Amino acid sequence: MRALFAALILAAAPLGAFAPGASAETPPPPQAERPEAAAPAPKPAEPDRAKRLDALFAALKAAPDDESAKEIAARIDVALTPSGSDTADLLMARASQATQAKQFDLAVELLDGLLRIEPDYLEAWNKRATIFFLREDYSDALVDLRQVVAREPRHYGAWAGIAIICKEIGDDKRALEAARRALAIYPHLDAMVDMEKELAIKVEGRPI
């Protein structure tokens, strides 16, 4: 489960209180006591970038097969991963090195600093959520994933991460809802296809 979580939210850097319009049943995790934890309004993207992302997400939803969907998802990753800041890139690189060395406290400290100067950097929220998950700090991981979808509601990797955590803590209903949100954005996301089927039976029962 941990490998699946890390693969989904780290390989899906563009992907995303929850976004406006989220179901009332969406997981409401406790807020972490961090100065940057308050969920913001989504930051408007530059017009050209916003149009490009809209087109890519539309293509992802309409992709006819797994292979083409993966190619489109990779293009979305490229569009949303850059921080636009040399300082942020340096801190992210150091945090990644610390994570690989399992120096999780150092990695979190670096990401805390990064998010103070670049609070809209999606990959930094994702990275910190992954570290919290690896430390079994599910509450803080959910708080950070809420930050991702608050900024980019189409972040399927974050919704998938929320689904995985909610399933891990036994909240199958909210896990099912998060899995369905991920699939509404990325219908060919295999891990969520299987999870949605499993959870639908547990939560809603087998169809008559």
Backbone as a ProteinNet text record, in pm:
[ID]
protein_1_A
[PRIMARY]
MRALFAALILAAAPLGAFAPGASAETPPPPQAERPEAAAPAPKPAEPDRAKRLDALFAALKAAPDDESAKEIAARIDVALTPSGSDTADLLMARASQATQAKQFDLAVELLDGLLRIEPDYLEAWNKRATIFFLREDYSDALVDLRQVVAREPRHYGAWAGIAIICKEIGDDKRALEAARRALAIYPHLDAMVDMEKELAIKVEGRPI
[TERTIARY]
82.6	0	85.9	196.8	282.9	347.7	393.1	455.2	355.2	231.7	126.8	100.8	93.4	68.9	179.1	303.9	416.1	420.3	395.6	398.6	291.2	173.7	62.8	84.3	118.7	123.1	255.8	363	488.4	499.8	444.3	449	343.9	256.5	148.5	160	268.4	292.8	186.3	115.8	15.4	-115.6	-119	-241.8	-244.3	-494.2	-515.9	-562.9	-950.1	-1077.9	-1049.5	-1112.9	-1102.5	-1146.2	-1133	-1162.9	-1306.8	-1333	-1471.6	-1558.2	-1675	-1765.7	-1748.7	-1653.4	-1634.6	-1754.6	-1773.8	-1885.4	-1871.1	-1982.2	-1978.7	-1920.8	-1919.3	-1866.4	-1715.9	-1653.1	-1510.6	-1437.6	-1325.8	-1261.5	-1227.1	-1268.8	-1231.5	-1125.9	-997.9	-895.5	-865.3	-810.3	-774.1	-667.9	-669.6	-568.7	-438.5	-327.9	-197.9	-164.1	-84.4	-48.1	73.1	54	159.5	107.1	190.9	140.9	86.7	130.6	85.6	-29.9	-92.8	-190.9	-328.3	-357.1	-489.8	-508.5	-615.7	-638.6	-673.2	-603.8	-628.2	-730.3	-769.9	-845.7	-748.7	-793.5	-703.6	-646	-515.2	-448.1	-471.2	-519.8	-544.6	-416.4	-423.8	-308	-299	-176.8	-161.9	-254.8	-310.7	-410.8	-364.5	-243.9	-197.1	-177.9	-119.5	-97.1	-229.4	-324.8	-455.6	-525.7	-517.1	-579.4	-512.6	-380.4	-308.1	-346.2	-355.9	-393.9	-537.5	-626.8	-765.8	-772.7	-695.5	-695.3	-637.1	-531.1	-468.3	-558.7	-623.2	-713	-834.4	-882.9	-993.8	-950.3	-828.3	-776.1	-754.8	-709.9	-689	-820.2	-924.2	-1054.8	-1108.7	-1076.1	-1129.5	-1034.3	-919.6	-819.9	-879.9	-855.9	-920.3	-858.3	-733.3	-666.9	-562.3	-507.8	-411.8	-288	-236.7	-110.5	-122.3	-227	-244	-271	-343.3	-369.5	-239.2	-149.8	-21.9	61.2	57.5	132.7	78.7	-52.8	-112.9	-81.9	-89.9	-59.1	84.9	176.2	316.4	330	252.3	255	197.8	96.7	42.2	148.1	220.8	328.1	426.4	468.8	565.9	508.8	380.5	317.3	306.6	295.3	269	380.4	482.7	588.6	681.2	725.9	826.2	779.8	874	842.6	856	943	969.6	1066.6	1130.5	1222	1344.7	1462.7	1587.1	1600.6	1561.4	1569.4	1478.6	1356.6	1262.8	1315.4	1371.9	1426.3	1540.1	1624.8	1735.7	1684.5	1587.6	1531.6	1462.1	1392.6	1326.1	1428.2	1538.1	1641.8	1700.6	1725.1	1780	1679.1	1552.9	1449	1437.4	1449.3	1442.5	1559.3	1678	1795.4	1776.7	1724.8	1702.3	1598.6	1495.5	1391.8	1450.4	1531.7	1594.2	1684.5	1745.7	1832.1	1753.9	1620.4	1531	1556	1606.6	1621.9	1493.7	1386.5	1255	1239.2	1296.8	1284.2	1348.5	1466.3	1535	1454.1	1399.6	1320.6	1199.3	1131.4	1014.6	1056.2	1168.2	1217	1245.2	1306.8	1336.5	1207.3	1112.5	985.9	903	911.5	844.7	895.1	1027.2	1085.5	1047.8	1046.9	1010.9	867.1	777.3	636.5	607	694.5	676.4	705.9	798.8	833.5	759.8	715	642.9	518.5	417.2	302.4	214.6	236.3	155.6	231.6	342	425	366.6	290.7	217	307.4	421.3	505.8	561.4	580.9	629.7	524.6	397.3	290.2	283.6	296.4	293.3	406.6	525.3	643.1	626.5	580.3	565.3	454.8	347.2	241.5	294.6	381	439.4	523.7	603.4	686.8	599.6	496.4	405.5	342.9	303.8	244.5	344.1	467.8	570.7	596.1	573.5	588.2	457.8	359.2	226.5	158.4	190.6	124.8	15.1	-94.4	-197.7	-272.9	-287.4	-358	-285.6	-154.1	-78.1	-69.5	-62.1	-59.7	-188.5	-301.6	-429.3	-438.3	-386.6	-386.7	-311.3	-195.1	-116.2	-184	-248.4	-320.1	-439.2	-500	-607.6	-552.8	-428.7	-366.6	-347.2	-314.1	-294.7	-425.1	-532.1	-657.8	-724.7	-689	-739	-679.9	-556.6	-489.1	-514	-525.3	-552.5	-652.6	-783.3	-887.2	-881.8	-809.1	-798.7	-677.5	-615.8	-494.8	-534	-540	-587.5	-497	-366.7	-275.7	-304.4	-340.6	-374.6	-504.6	-605.2	-730.4	-704.5	-616.2	-583.3	-514.1	-424.1	-358.4	-457.5	-554.5	-659	-737.3	-768.7	-841.3	-762.6	-633	-548.6	-541.2	-522.4	-514	-646.6	-756.9	-886.9	-915.4	-876.1	-891.7	-803.7	-682.2	-587.7	-642.3	-713.1	-764.2	-906.2	-957.7	-1087.2	-1207.2	-1184.2	-1296	-1329.9	-1395.2	-1418.9	-1509.9	-1606.6	-1699.5	-1626.3	-1544.6	-1471.2	-1360.6	-1304.2	-1206.2	-1270.9	-1392.5	-1464.8	-1491.1	-1532.1	-1560.2	-1434.8	-1322.5	-1197.3	-1151.1	-1165.8	-1128.3	-1211	-1338.7	-1425.1	-1389.2	-1344.7	-1299.1	-1174.8	-1083.6	-963.2	-1000.6	-1092.8	-1131.9	-1211.3	-1282.1	-1354.3	-1257.1	-1135.2	-1032.8	-947.3	-914.9	-823.6	-889.3	-980.1	-1056.1	-971	-850.2	-765.1	-662.8	-684.2	-592.2	-618.7	-540.6	-568.7	-585.6	-495.4	-501.8	-634.4	-687.4	-814.4	-932.5	-918.9	-1025.5	-1049.9	-941.7	-954.2	-1006	-954.1	-997.2	-1144.2	-1187	-1326.5	-1419.9	-1385.3	-1468.9	-1477.6	-1363	-1359.3	-1440.1	-1418.6	-1486.9	-1635.1	-1672.7	-1815.2	-1893.4	-1835.4	-1900.4	-1911	-1804	-1802.9	-1899.8	-1903.8	-1982.6	-2126.5	-2148.9	-2281.5	-2345.5	-2263.2	-2315	-2315.7	-2334.3	-2338.4	-2471.1	-2465.5	-2592.6	-2685.6	-2814.1	-2912.6	-2928.5
-120.7	0	125.6	124.4	241.8	267.8	159.1	177.2	233.2	185.9	235.2	382.7	421.6	562.2	650.4	614.1	696.2	704.9	592.7	592.7	683.9	681	761.2	909.4	952.8	1096.9	1159.2	1079.1	1137.5	1134.1	1031.1	1025.7	1114.9	1166.9	1252.8	1390.8	1457.3	1587	1690.9	1686.2	1787.1	1757.3	1645.7	1596.3	1620.9	1665.3	1723.2	1695.6	2203.5	2180.9	2142.3	2036.3	1992.2	2102.2	2074.3	2175	2221.1	2344.2	2391.7	2297.8	2265.6	2175.5	2030.7	2003	1865.6	1819.8	1687.9	1630.7	1659.8	1675.6	1698.6	1579.1	1464.7	1344.9	1331.8	1423.9	1416.1	1422.7	1349.4	1338.5	1473.5	1501.9	1626.7	1602.9	1580.8	1546.1	1662	1631.2	1737.5	1826.7	1955.4	2046.2	2026.5	2024.9	2018.8	2156.6	2159.3	2286.1	2341.4	2384.7	2442.1	2573.4	2675.2	2806.4	2806.2	2712.6	2713	2617.4	2564.5	2458.7	2507.2	2636.1	2684.3	2672.1	2607	2584.3	2715.3	2747.7	2873.6	2856.9	2969.6	2962.4	2923.9	2843.5	2806	2930.2	2926.6	3039.8	3033.3	3142.9	3140	3113.8	3026.2	2998.2	3104.6	3119.4	3210.4	3163.9	3258.9	3221.7	3112.2	3123.4	3022.4	2887.8	2891.8	2767.4	2704.8	2788.3	2736.4	2669.2	2730.2	2670.5	2538.6	2535.8	2412.4	2299.9	2334.6	2234.2	2186.9	2280	2241.7	2141.1	2167.6	2078	1941.7	1942.3	1816.1	1733	1796.8	1722	1669.8	1746.3	1698.2	1577.2	1583.3	1470.6	1348.2	1371.1	1260.2	1188.3	1265	1205.7	1127.2	1172.1	1108.5	1006.9	984.5	893.2	754.4	694	567.1	444	455	337.6	380.2	280.4	307.4	379.5	334.7	388.4	536.7	571.9	711.9	796.7	741.1	814.5	842.4	744.4	763.9	872	874.9	976.7	1117	1129.6	1259.9	1298.9	1202.2	1230.9	1279	1221.3	1265.1	1410.4	1450	1588.7	1683.9	1636.7	1718.4	1735.5	1627.8	1635.5	1746.7	1748.8	1848.2	1988.9	2003.1	2135.6	2191.7	2105.8	2155.3	2132.9	2058.4	2027.3	2144	2224.5	2327.9	2425.3	2467.3	2563.9	2707	2728.2	2863.7	2939	2869.6	2932.9	2845.6	2903.7	2829.1	2786.4	2874.3	2840.8	2723.3	2726.7	2617	2486.7	2493.4	2373.2	2313.8	2400.4	2353.5	2286.7	2349.5	2290.4	2158.6	2151.7	2026.9	1916.3	1950.3	1850.9	1798	1888.5	1845.8	1762.7	1800.2	1722.7	1583.9	1574.5	1444.4	1356.2	1416	1340.1	1291.2	1377.4	1338.5	1227	1234.9	1130.8	997	999.4	875.2	814.2	900.5	852.8	820.4	830	805.3	902.2	1019.8	1126.8	1211	1153.8	1213.2	1345.6	1356	1481.2	1596.5	1571	1673.4	1708.4	1607.5	1632	1719.1	1688.6	1769.5	1911.9	1928	2062.5	2143.1	2079.6	2148	2185.1	2094.5	2120.5	2225.3	2227.7	2333.8	2470.4	2482.7	2608.1	2640.5	2539.2	2559.4	2608.8	2549.9	2586.8	2724.5	2772.6	2908.8	3012.2	2979	3075.5	3047.4	2922.9	2886.5	2804.1	2867.5	2791.7	2728.4	2762.5	2703.1	2595.5	2550.5	2449.6	2311	2259.1	2134.3	2017	2005.4	1889.2	1889	2006.7	2012	1959.2	1995.9	1939.4	1788.1	1741.6	1598.1	1525.2	1583	1519.2	1508.4	1617.3	1613	1516.4	1510.9	1413.9	1271.8	1244.3	1110.4	1076.6	1173.3	1149.8	1123.2	1204	1181.8	1042.6	1002	869.6	760.7	774.8	675.5	668	779.5	781.4	742.5	702.2	665.3	781.4	902.3	1022.1	1056.9	982	993	1125.7	1180.9	1307.5	1418.9	1432.4	1536.4	1508.9	1382.3	1350.1	1396.8	1374.5	1419.1	1571.2	1637.9	1784.6	1835.2	1777.4	1822.5	1789.7	1675.1	1641.4	1734	1780.4	1880.1	2008.2	2042.1	2160.9	2145.1	2025.7	2001.7	2021	1955.3	1963.9	2099.8	2173.9	2310.7	2398.3	2369.9	2448.1	2394.9	2263.7	2201.1	2087.6	2119.1	2018.8	1897.8	1908.3	1795.4	1707.5	1725	1649.2	1505.8	1421.9	1284.6	1207.2	1237.2	1168	1197.4	1321.7	1356.3	1289.1	1289.7	1219.6	1070.2	1014.2	872.6	850.5	942.9	932.3	940.6	1030.3	1041.4	910.9	852.6	725.2	616.8	610.3	508.1	526.2	650.8	675.5	644	689.7	662.9	513.3	440.5	294.2	235.4	287.5	238.3	256.7	368.9	395	341.8	272.3	206.6	290.9	406	492.1	462	348.8	300.5	392.6	454.1	540.6	658.9	725	839.5	795.5	679.1	626.4	604.7	551.1	528.4	660.4	760.6	890.3	951.4	942.1	996.9	918.8	786.6	705.4	744.3	770	809.9	947.9	1035.8	1167.1	1151.5	1065.8	1042.3	986	890.6	826.8	920.9	1016.6	1113.9	1199.7	1213.5	1292.1	1203.7	1083.1	990.7	852.2	826.6	700.7	574.1	587.6	470	450.8	513.2	496.5	360.2	262.1	121.9	95.9	152.6	126.1	172.1	282.6	332.2	254.4	204.8	121.2	0.5	-68.4	-187.1	-150.3	-40.3	-0.3	39.1	112.1	154.5	34.3	-67.8	-187.4	-257.4	-270.5	-336.6	-258.8	-127.1	-45.2	-32.4	-29.3	-17.5	-135.4	-254	-373	-363.4	-318.9	-309.9	-202.8	-89	23.4	15.9	-21.8	-16.7	-153.8	-260.1	-394.4	-431.8	-555.7	-604.3	-563.2	-523.2	-486.4	-606.7	-583	-691.8	-730.3
0	0	0	75.3	79.8	-55.4	-121.9	-253	-352.8	-345.6	-435.3	-410.3	-282.9	-249.1	-304.6	-278.1	-323.3	-475.3	-540.9	-687.6	-744.4	-685.3	-737.9	-718.3	-597.6	-576	-613.3	-622.4	-667.7	-819.3	-881.8	-1028.1	-1089	-1007.8	-1057.6	-997.2	-1023.5	-963.3	-991.8	-1105.7	-1129.9	-1064.4	-1033.4	-985.7	-836.9	-734	-676.3	-637	394.4	330.6	189	100	-36.2	-129.3	-255.5	-355.5	-347.4	-390.8	-394.1	-474.4	-422.2	-491.8	-451.6	-361.8	-319.4	-238.7	-237.8	-163.4	-15.8	50.4	195.2	267.2	198.2	261.4	241.2	172	149	282.2	297.5	427.8	487.8	611.8	676.2	782.5	742.7	840.6	933.7	1052	1144.7	1083.6	1115.5	1065.2	1142.1	1068.6	1133.2	1189.2	1294.8	1354.2	1282.7	1159.6	1078.7	1023.2	1014.4	971.6	831.3	745.2	606.6	582.5	688.2	669.8	626.4	637.5	599.5	448.9	406.3	263.6	195.2	86	16.3	-93.2	-150.6	-274.9	-385	-484.7	-593.7	-660.1	-685.9	-749.9	-900.2	-960.4	-1104.8	-1182.1	-1280.6	-1364.8	-1473.3	-1531	-1642.8	-1754.6	-1834.6	-1936.5	-2031.2	-2087.3	-2182.4	-2114.3	-1996.1	-1921.3	-1881.8	-1841.8	-1802	-1919.6	-2036.3	-2154.5	-2191.5	-2180.1	-2211.7	-2115.8	-1987.4	-1888.2	-1909.3	-1939.2	-1965.7	-2079.9	-2185.5	-2301.7	-2264.9	-2185.7	-2146.8	-2056.7	-1960.4	-1872.2	-1948	-2045.8	-2128.5	-2209.7	-2262.8	-2340.3	-2250.9	-2127	-2033.9	-2005.7	-1984	-1954.3	-2072.8	-2194.5	-2314.8	-2375.3	-2312.8	-2370.1	-2392.3	-2509.7	-2542.4	-2477.2	-2430.3	-2373.5	-2270.9	-2199.4	-2093.1	-2144.1	-2258.4	-2308.4	-2343.3	-2413.9	-2449.9	-2325.9	-2228.4	-2104.3	-2029.8	-2025.9	-1956.7	-2024.8	-2156.7	-2229.5	-2198.7	-2192.6	-2161.6	-2017.7	-1926	-1785.5	-1770.5	-1848.4	-1843.4	-1888.7	-1987.7	-2034.9	-1929.2	-1856.1	-1747.3	-1638.2	-1609.5	-1510.4	-1545.9	-1671.5	-1716.4	-1703	-1730.8	-1727.7	-1587.6	-1487.4	-1352.2	-1251.2	-1287.8	-1191.9	-1160.7	-1257.5	-1227	-1120.4	-1036.2	-931	-980.3	-1077.6	-1124.4	-1034.8	-941.8	-846.6	-827	-846.2	-825.4	-679.9	-588	-445.6	-412.1	-465.6	-441.4	-500.6	-620.4	-683.2	-600.4	-544.8	-462.2	-335	-268.7	-148.2	-177.3	-291.1	-328.7	-354.3	-421.7	-448	-317.6	-224	-95	-16.4	-24.3	44.5	-16.6	-147.6	-215.1	-173.4	-163.6	-119.2	23.9	109.2	248.6	258.3	174.6	174.7	132.4	26.7	-21	85.6	166.3	274.9	401.5	392.7	506.1	621.9	589.9	688.5	684.6	733.4	715.4	790.4	909	983.6	906.6	850.6	771.7	647.9	581.6	460.9	491.7	602.1	640.2	673.6	743.7	777.2	649.9	551.6	425.3	351.6	352	283	356.3	488.3	564.3	517.6	506	461.1	318.4	233.5	93.9	80.2	156.5	144.8	205.5	290.7	341.5	233	143.8	38.9	-92.2	-111	-233.3	-195.5	-136.2	-84.5	-192.4	-318.6	-425.5	-502.9	-449.4	-517.4	-489	-585.1	-564.7	-528.1	-595.5	-571.7	-429.4	-371.7	-233.9	-136.9	-158.7	-76.4	-93.7	-217.9	-244.7	-173.9	-186.2	-126.4	24.6	86.1	231.9	272.7	193.7	223.2	218.7	121.4	110.4	232.8	277.3	395.4	517.4	535.9	648.4	640.3	519.8	503	541.7	497.5	529	679.5	749.1	895.4	965.9	886.6	936.7	1008	966.9	1016.4	915.8	921.8	820.1	827.2	947.3	960.8	885.1	908.8	839.4	689.7	651.4	508.5	441.1	506.7	450.6	444.4	546.5	544.7	422	395	280.2	147.7	139.4	16.4	-4.8	103.1	90.7	29	63.6	6.3	-144.8	-187.7	-331.1	-406.9	-360.8	-435.8	-419.8	-313.7	-302.2	-411.7	-449.8	-552.3	-692.2	-705.3	-834.8	-814.3	-825.7	-798.3	-890.8	-1001.3	-1095.8	-1067.6	-955.2	-921.3	-884.5	-984.9	-961.7	-867.4	-868.4	-778.1	-632.2	-603.3	-465.1	-423.5	-511.9	-479.3	-457.9	-540	-521.3	-387.8	-350.7	-220.4	-106.4	-118.2	-16.1	-6.5	-121.5	-121.7	-49.4	-77.2	-15.7	135.5	180.7	324.5	392.7	334.4	396.8	404.8	302.6	306.2	416	428.7	528.6	670.3	693.5	829	848.7	747.8	761.7	726.6	664.4	624.1	478.3	457.2	321.4	240.2	306.1	233.4	171.3	250.9	198.4	102.8	125.4	30.2	-105.9	-105.6	-231.3	-302.6	-228	-289.8	-350.6	-279.1	-331.3	-454.4	-451.2	-566.9	-688.9	-668.1	-779.9	-832.9	-745.5	-792.3	-878.4	-836.1	-916.6	-1053.4	-1055.6	-1181.9	-1271.8	-1214.3	-1295.8	-1376.7	-1324.9	-1392.3	-1482.6	-1434.7	-1504.2	-1504	-1598.4	-1597.8	-1612.6	-1668.6	-1689.7	-1577.4	-1461.7	-1349.8	-1285.1	-1327	-1293.5	-1144.1	-1063.1	-918.6	-860.1	-910.2	-859.4	-918.1	-1040	-1098.4	-1009	-970.8	-885.8	-746.6	-690.4	-556.9	-555.7	-659.1	-664.9	-669.7	-746.1	-754	-618.3	-553.9	-422.9	-319.3	-316.2	-214.7	-242.1	-369.9	-403.8	-347.7	-355.2	-300.3	-148.3	-83.5	62.8	113.8	43.4	91.3	45.5	-80.3	-139.9	-160.1	-145.4	-166.3	-313.1	-340.6	-479.1	-542.5	-671.4	-738.5	-751.3	-739.7	-750.2	-896.4
[MASK]
++++++++++++++++++++++++++++++++++++++++++++++++++++++++++++++++++++++++++++++++++++++++++++++++++++++++++++++++++++++++++++++++++++++++++++++++++++++++++++++++++++++++++++++++++++++++++++++++++++++++++++++++

